[in-house]
Amino acid sequence: MQISERCYAITGLYFTPPWALNSGFIIGHNITMIIDTGGCVSSARTILGYAKAAKPGNKIIVVNTEKHLDHIGGNCLFYDNGIDIYGHKEINRNQKEFDEMMLEENQKMTEAERKKHQEETIPFKGSRIVNPNIKIENDQEIELGGNKIEIFITPGHTDTNISVYVPEDKVIFTGDCIVNGYYPNISEGNINKWNRSLDRIMSLDPEIIVPGHGDVIFGSTEVGKIIESVRTFINGRN
């Protein structure tokens, strides 16, 4: 869905229950930036199709907001099409981790025939791990042609998290630094860093947030409310 003049959100992409991923893209005059590629090739095809339809002829680039597989599992489709993928310098996943994730899903199945048939692999057919080929080490700006995008390092959920801000639209794509409805995943969390990242996002005074999971957040009041709910949860579990 279009959420501002230049920004689009793609919500509810498949991963593993109960998680559904948000992606999106930002349009410039001659470059479209895709934010996250979903957990598999089929999600990546959906994202790429929407982005091409919204602004045919634009060059495509991709940014991964973090290292988790639901955000980078579709990278291979873009890589195979010669599309550059930006991501934090510490993103370095491997195929064994991807295979172990599918095995874990297989073990959750209660029906023997489904388990034997390895139905967990169907949504991930053709997917393989590809890490970003352009490494992000610091905050930076990227020009999309009449649309300057700001990339911020926003660790906390993981050390590889970044956020992508569109100043003219006051829209920010935060990945899992912010989630809406879901509880934040703190399994690899650094609470102090996460709090500082939330402070930084708040200081931008965004009007729209595309979180890593859950509904898009509209309006300054709701933005503040959701950010504080994330903060309360992570600090309560510290």
N, C-alpha and C positions, 0 to 999 in steps of 0.2 A: 504494500500500500504506500501511496505517496504521503509523506508526513510533513513536508515543507517544500519550498520551491525547488530545492536541489537534492533533497534526501528522500530515500525510500527505505522501508523496513520490510523484511520477509520473515514472517514469524511461524512458529510451529513446525519447524523442520525436524524430521525424524532423527532420533538417536537411539537411546535405550530407555525403557520406561523407568521412572515417570518423566524423564527429561526430554524436552523439545527445545531446539536451539533457535535463536534469532540470528539472522544475517541482515544484510542490507547493502545499499550502494549509494554513492554520491556522484552527481553528474556535474562535470565541467564542460566548457565549450568543446574540448576535443579529447578529454580523458575521463573515463568513469572508474572510480575506485570502489571495489567490492570489499566489504568488511566481513571476514570469515567465510569459509567455504562449506560449512556443514560437516556432518560426520561421515559422509560417503559420496560416491560419485553421483548417485541419483539426485541428492540434494544439490550438489554442485551444478548439475545440468539445469535444475530449476532456477538457481540464482543467476547463472550466466544468461539463461534465456530471457529472464525479466530485465536484466541490465542491458542487453543488446536491444530489446524491444523498446525500452524507454528512450534510448539515444543511439539509433543505428549509426554505425560508422566510427564511433568513438573508440580510441585505444582503451584497452582494459588493463588495470593493475589490481592487485589484491593485497590486503593487509590482514594478517592474523592477529587477533587481540590477545592470544595466549597459546600455551603449548598443549592444552588438553585435546584429546582426539576428536571430540565433538566439534571443535572449532577448526581443525586442520585436516580432517579426514577426506575432504573433497579436493585438497590441493593438487592431487595428481592430474585431475582433469585440466586444470589451468596450466600446470607445468607442461603437459603434453601438447598444449596449444601455444606454447612459447610465451606465456604470460608471466611477468615477473610477480613474485610473491614476497612482500615485505613482512618481517616479523622480528621479535626480540632476538638478540644475538644468542641467548641461551636456549632457544627452542632447538631441540635435537632429539627427536623421537625415532624409534626404529620399528621395523615390521614385526619383530617378536612381540612387542608391547601391544600392537594392534591385534595380532593373533590370540594373545592371551585374553584380551578383552572379549573376543568372540567366544572363546572357550568358556569363559565365566558365564556368558549369556546362555550357552548350551547347557551348562550344569544347572541352571535355574529352571529349565523346562521340566514339567511334570509328566508329559506324555511321551512314552518310550519311542513311538514311531517318529514324532517330530524331532526328538533328540537324535535318533539314528539318522534321520534325513538331513541333519544339520541345518535346520531352517533358520537358525540365527545368522547364517552367512548370506542369505538371500538379499537383504537390504544393502549389504556391503559388497555385492558382486562387482568386480573390477576395481575395487578401491585398494589403494596401497599408500604407504607412508611416503610423503614428500615434504621435506622441511623447507622453510623460506630460503630463497636464494639471495635476498638482499637483507642484510642484518641491520637492525635498529639498535643503536647503543645509547642514544640520547634523544631528548626532545628535538623535534624538527618540524619544518614546514614543507608541504608538497603542493605545488601549483598544478591544478587540473585544467588550467586555461580559463581565466576569469573567475576562478574559485579557489582561494587559498585555504588549505586544510592544515590544521595543527595536530601533531601527534605528540602525546604525552606518555611518559613512562608512569604507570599507575600500579605499582606492585601491591601485594597484600594477599589476594586470593592465591596467586602464585607469584614467583619472582619475575615471571615473563609477561605480566599483564601490561597492556598499553590501552589507551583510549584515543579515539579519533574525534576531533571537534571541528565543527563547521561554524565559524564565528558569525558569518552573515545570516545564517538561519537559526543560530543559537541551539543547534542540535549536537548532541554528543552520543557516540556509540561507545559504550563502556565495557563490553564483554562482561565477564563474571565479577568484575569489581562491584557491580550492582546487579541484583536480580529482583524481580517483582513477583510476589506470591510464593515463590520457592524460598526455602531456607538457604542462606549462603553456604557453600561448601568450604569448610575451614580445614579440611584434612591436610593441606599443605600451607595453611595460612600463616602469615606474619601479621599479628594484630596491630602492632605499632605502625608498620608500613601501610597497612590497609586504612587505618584512621587518617593518616596523612594524605593518602590518595583521595579519600572521600572529602577531606577538607579542600583539596585542590579542585576537585570537580565542582563543589559548591561555590568556590570563589569565582568560577566562570559564569555563574548565574544562568545556567542553561534553562531553556523553556521546554525542551523535549529531550528525553533520554531513551535510547534504544538499549535496554539491558541485555545481558547474555541470555537470560531466560525469563519468560513471563511477558505480560502485556507491555507495550510501549507506554511510557509515562509522559503525560501532557500537562503543561502548566506549572508555574513556579511553586505553587502551594503543594501540589502532588509530588513534584520532584523533591522538595525538601522533606516531605513526609516519608517517602520511600527510602531516601538516603539515611534518614535517622533510624528507620526500622532496621536497615542493614547494620548500622553502627551499634544499635542496641543489642542485636543478636550476637555480633562477633565479640563485643566487649563482655557480654554476659557469659560467653563460653570461654573466655580467656583464662 
